[in-house]
Amino acid sequence: MTTEIKTPAGGQTFNFARFKNFFAAYLSANSRKLMLSAGTCFILFLIVFLLPEWLSNFGAYESFDIELQRGFIHDSTLDPYWDNEFLSAAFLVMILVTLSGNMMFSAMHGKGNRLLMLTMPASQLEKYATLFIIYIVGFFAVFFLSFFLADAARVLVVKSFSHYGMYAHTLPPAKIFNFDLIQNTNYDGETVRIYALVVLIYATALTMGASFSLGSILWQKTSYLKTLCSLAALQTVLTILTVVSIHIFFDSGMDITPRIELSRNILHYDLLSLLLLLFPALLFWFGYLRFKDTDVV
């Protein structure tokens, strides 16, 4: 015979005062783990941003100086290392968001932790909102803060130890948030800005975080490995289906190149890219449903 213990506050109710108390209690109980995670993120940024330039003796700036003197480059305010930083940051966000997503339901792992989490005086919605804010919203806040501080530290080091310190500049905050992926194109004599790639990188990062948070609530043991294997298997199946479908339906030589006309009033690229955000939203919703229906048995 089993006994089910329901959350006293109910599943979907939301009381701000109760939510605030639970949020503060969770932060206090997990402060050491969260601070360690934030510190690790910052240290990784420092290593990735500083170590390659230090080992190469700031070779990128030396090459930049030569090209500037020869007239191949005309703007000395463009730091030659910015492109490397954007590439490194794009790689880091995809890796670190999976770890943060996997930690989202770590408080549910283990019978004792599970019992404590589910019986605390807060609704499941309030608990889920707390976890989402800390491990998803909080992750991006820590990520971009680490990005900004590591970039500033890199500039300080270059100016202190390199003869080409005058070429080292901190990234504008706007470029940090959009990964310098905004594209400008000319349409009918006007410059049109396209944000599709910016939306794509955020949608991809959110999808990765949502996938691993869902895996964290589905599996208590080795959830990261199981989620990774599941995603790899899903990707393999989808790739095979795509190749087979193209072979079956378009093997006759039919042109399947998409034709999207850029309109001044409706930016199809941006609108279509926004649809990508529906997928991580759906995954987070599934995670909430699974968490909401969880009982202590």
Salt bridges, closest charged atoms under 4 A:
ASP79 OD2 - ARG154 NH1 3.15
GLU85 OE2 - ARG154 NE 2.60
GLU126 OE2 - ARG18 NH2 2.65
ASP151 OD1 - ARG154 NH2 2.94
ASP180 OD1 - LYS175 NZ 2.90
ASP188 OD2 - ARG264 NH2 2.43
ASP255 OD2 - ARG259 NH2 3.00
ASP293 OD1 - LYS292 NZ 3.31
ASP295 OD2 - LYS6 NZ 3.31
